[in-house]
Amino acid sequence: MPTIEDNVRLWKRPSSWVDSGGDWSERWGSPENEWWWTIYPRMHQFVPTGTILEIAPGFGRWTNFLKDMCKKLIVVDLVEECIEACRRRFSMCDNISYHVNDGKSLSMVQDGTVDFAFSFDSLVHADRDVIRAYLSELRLKLKRDGIAFIHHSNLGRYQDNLSLRIRRAAEGKIYPRRAWLSFLEGSIIEPISWRAYDMTADKFAADAERVGLACIGQEQINWNGRKLIDCISIVTPTGSVWERPREVVENRRWLEEATSTRTLSRVYDMRASRSSNA
């Protein structure tokens, strides 16, 4: 599975950041489409707010939107090249602080100060030990009624279908961009997309509860195939105003949603219209 060292080696490469990561939103047509049509509707109840913490911002694909939704934005990444890219990109913003960490610690963030923590399209590459460490840190950093919105791997749900050969090949190996592993289940080849294969939605919820966080919602989603290899989890400190029994939804229409967004944006994205008429 991807280790912290694997992630540092991969994401420090300039070749990993075509269009500053914007090409990963190609399925939606653009990062703007993915944000406003897919991500923002899922978190809109929690923003705008005072202080937002973004874990693993990369080159700032989502930072670009988060910065306008808070008084203070803290971005933390284990790759120095990513933090420097964000610092250059948002040099005109005076509400952002930038930090390089060890891939697990949030010691640079003051306890009890974060209203909303966010990570999307990054921690899917983090194994359970990393996720567990971040959950422990988030319990300290979140305010009493704080919320964390975390996108992580759910590949472990299909661990029985991952051959020993594939698991061994995945450990400690960096693959060229787009050259991800796949696994065969029946006649269907399912892309793994460098997901951590020891993480599941249930493990995330259990680890959150163990440190004093309540997992109040999870959306298991398909990413590159039909299998629900990813999950978006929402957690809050136990006893917060948001606490409730966990709601779990299996959304097998994630890819359809992305395709629909791209199609509909031809009508509603005025920038695209101006470009085509230029």
C-alpha positions in Angstrom: 0.0 0.0 0.0 1.2 3.6 -0.4 3.5 4.6 2.5 4.3 8.1 3.6 7.6 7.9 1.8 5.9 6.7 -1.3 3.6 9.6 -1.3 6.4 12.1 -0.8 8.4 10.6 -3.7 5.4 10.6 -6.0 3.9 14.0 -5.2 7.1 16.0 -5.3 7.5 15.1 -9.0 6.5 18.0 -11.3 5.0 15.4 -13.7 2.4 14.5 -11.0 0.9 18.0 -11.2 -0.2 18.6 -14.8 -2.3 21.8 -14.8 -1.7 22.0 -11.0 -3.9 18.9 -10.6 -6.8 20.4 -12.6 -6.7 17.4 -15.0 -8.0 15.2 -12.2 -11.3 17.1 -12.6 -11.5 16.4 -16.3 -14.4 14.0 -15.8 -16.4 17.0 -14.5 -15.1 19.3 -17.1 -13.2 21.5 -14.7 -12.3 21.9 -11.0 -14.9 24.6 -10.8 -17.6 22.2 -12.0 -16.5 19.5 -9.6 -16.4 21.9 -6.7 -19.7 23.7 -7.1 -21.7 20.7 -8.5 -20.3 17.8 -6.5 -18.2 18.8 -3.5 -19.8 22.0 -2.2 -23.4 20.7 -2.1 -22.1 18.0 0.3 -20.5 20.4 2.7 -22.5 23.6 2.3 -24.1 23.4 5.8 -20.7 23.9 7.4 -19.3 26.9 5.5 -18.6 29.8 5.5 -17.0 29.7 8.9 -14.2 31.0 11.0 -11.2 28.7 10.7 -10.8 25.9 8.1 -8.0 23.3 8.1 -7.1 21.7 4.8 -5.1 18.5 4.9 -3.0 17.6 1.8 -4.0 20.5 -0.5 -1.5 19.5 -3.2 -1.2 22.5 -5.6 -4.3 24.1 -4.2 -7.1 22.8 -6.4 -9.6 23.1 -3.5 -7.7 25.7 -1.6 -8.8 28.1 -4.3 -12.4 27.8 -3.1 -11.8 27.3 0.6 -9.9 30.5 1.0 -13.1 32.5 0.3 -15.2 30.6 2.8 -13.4 31.4 6.0 -11.6 34.1 8.0 -8.5 31.9 8.4 -7.3 28.9 6.3 -4.6 26.6 7.5 -3.1 24.3 4.8 -0.9 21.3 5.8 0.9 19.0 3.4 3.7 16.5 3.8 5.3 17.6 0.5 7.3 20.8 0.7 6.9 21.3 -3.1 3.1 21.4 -2.7 3.2 23.9 0.1 5.5 26.2 -1.9 3.2 25.9 -4.9 0.3 27.0 -2.8 2.3 29.8 -1.3 3.1 31.2 -4.8 -0.4 30.6 -6.1 -2.2 32.4 -3.2 0.5 35.0 -2.5 -2.1 37.8 -2.6 -4.2 36.1 0.2 -3.6 37.3 3.7 -5.8 34.7 5.5 -3.8 31.6 4.7 -1.0 30.0 6.7 1.2 27.2 5.2 2.8 24.2 6.9 4.8 21.1 6.0 4.2 18.2 8.3 5.4 14.6 8.7 2.2 13.1 7.1 0.5 12.4 10.4 0.9 15.3 12.8 -1.1 18.5 13.1 1.0 19.9 15.9 1.3 23.3 14.2 -2.4 23.8 14.6 -3.6 25.2 18.0 -6.0 22.8 19.9 -9.7 23.6 19.8 -9.5 26.2 17.0 -10.7 24.5 13.9 -14.3 24.9 12.8 -14.1 22.8 9.7 -11.4 20.3 8.5 -11.4 19.3 4.9 -9.4 16.8 2.7 -10.5 15.6 -0.7 -8.8 13.5 -3.4 -5.6 13.1 -1.3 -6.0 10.8 1.8 -7.4 8.0 -0.4 -3.6 7.3 -0.8 -3.1 7.1 3.0 -3.1 3.8 4.9 -5.0 3.1 8.1 -2.1 4.2 10.4 -2.1 7.6 8.8 -5.8 8.0 8.9 -5.9 6.9 12.5 -3.2 9.4 13.4 -5.0 12.3 11.7 -8.3 11.4 13.5 -6.5 11.5 16.8 -5.1 14.9 15.9 -8.5 16.2 14.6 -10.1 15.3 18.0 -7.7 17.8 19.5 -7.8 20.5 16.9 -11.6 20.7 16.2 -13.8 23.0 18.3 -16.5 21.4 20.3 -18.9 21.7 17.4 -16.3 21.4 14.7 -16.8 19.2 11.6 -14.3 17.2 9.5 -15.1 16.2 5.9 -12.6 13.5 4.9 -12.3 11.6 1.6 -10.5 8.3 2.1 -10.0 4.8 0.7 -12.7 2.1 1.0 -10.7 -0.4 -1.1 -10.3 -2.7 1.9 -14.0 -3.6 1.4 -12.8 -5.7 -1.5 -9.6 -7.0 0.1 -10.6 -10.7 -0.5 -10.6 -9.9 -4.3 -7.0 -8.5 -4.3 -4.6 -11.1 -5.1 -1.4 -11.6 -3.1 0.6 -10.7 -6.2 -1.1 -7.3 -6.5 -0.8 -6.6 -2.8 2.9 -7.3 -2.9 3.3 -5.3 -6.1 1.6 -2.3 -4.5 3.7 -2.2 -1.4 6.4 0.5 -1.6 6.3 0.9 -5.4 5.7 4.2 -7.2 3.8 3.9 -10.5 3.9 6.4 -13.3 1.0 8.8 -13.6 -2.2 7.0 -14.7 -0.5 3.6 -14.7 -2.5 2.3 -11.7 -3.1 -1.4 -10.7 -6.3 -3.2 -11.3 -7.9 -6.3 -9.9 -10.0 -8.9 -11.7 -13.3 -9.9 -10.2 -15.2 -12.3 -12.5 -15.0 -10.6 -15.9 -14.8 -7.1 -14.5 -11.4 -5.3 -14.2 -11.6 -2.7 -11.5 -9.0 0.0 -11.2 -7.4 0.4 -7.8 -6.0 3.9 -8.5 -3.3 3.6 -5.8 -5.8 3.4 -3.0 -4.8 2.1 0.4 -6.1 -1.4 0.6 -6.3 -1.6 4.4 -8.9 1.2 4.8 -12.7 0.8 4.9 -15.6 3.0 5.8 -16.2 0.8 8.9 -12.6 1.0 10.0 -12.7 4.8 9.7 -15.8 5.0 11.8 -14.4 2.7 14.5 -11.1 4.6 14.7 -13.0 7.9 14.9 -15.1 6.6 17.8 -12.0 5.2 19.6 -10.5 8.8 19.8 -13.7 10.6 20.8 -15.1 11.5 17.4 -18.6 10.6 16.2 -18.8 9.5 12.5 -22.2 10.9 11.6 -22.3 10.2 7.8 -20.6 8.3 5.1 -21.0 8.2 1.4 -19.3 5.2 -0.2 -18.6 6.0 -3.9 -17.3 4.4 -7.0 -14.4 6.2 -8.6 -13.0 4.5 -11.8 -15.2 1.5 -12.0 -18.3 0.0 -10.4 -16.8 -0.9 -7.0 -17.2 1.5 -4.1 -13.5 1.9 -3.5 -13.7 5.4 -1.9 -15.7 7.0 0.9 -16.5 10.5 2.1 -16.8 10.5 5.9 -18.1 13.3 8.2 -17.0 13.3 11.8 -17.5 15.6 14.8 -16.5 15.6 18.4 -18.7 13.4 20.6 -21.3 15.6 22.2 -21.3 18.3 19.5 -24.5 19.8 18.2 -24.0 17.8 15.0 -23.8 14.4 16.6 -26.3 11.8 15.5 -26.3 8.0 14.6 -24.2 7.3 11.6 -25.9 7.4 8.2 -24.3 5.3 5.5 -25.2 5.6 1.8 -23.8 3.5 -1.1 -23.7 5.8 -4.1 -23.0 3.8 -7.3 -23.9 6.8 -9.5 -20.8 9.0 -8.7 -19.4 8.6 -12.2 -22.8 9.3 -13.7 -23.0 12.4 -11.6 -19.6 13.6 -12.9 -20.6 12.9 -16.5 -23.9 14.7 -16.1 -22.1 17.7 -14.5 -19.8 18.0 -17.5 -22.8 17.8 -19.9 -24.9 20.3 -18.1 -22.0 22.8 -17.7 -22.3 23.4 -21.5 -25.5 25.2 -20.6 -24.6 26.9 -17.3 -20.9 27.6 -17.6 -20.7 31.1 -19.1 -17.0 31.0 -19.4 -17.2 28.0 -21.7 -19.7 29.9 -23.8 -17.5 33.0 -24.1 -14.6 30.8 -25.1 -16.4 29.0 -27.8 -17.7 32.3 -29.3 -14.3 34.0 -29.2 
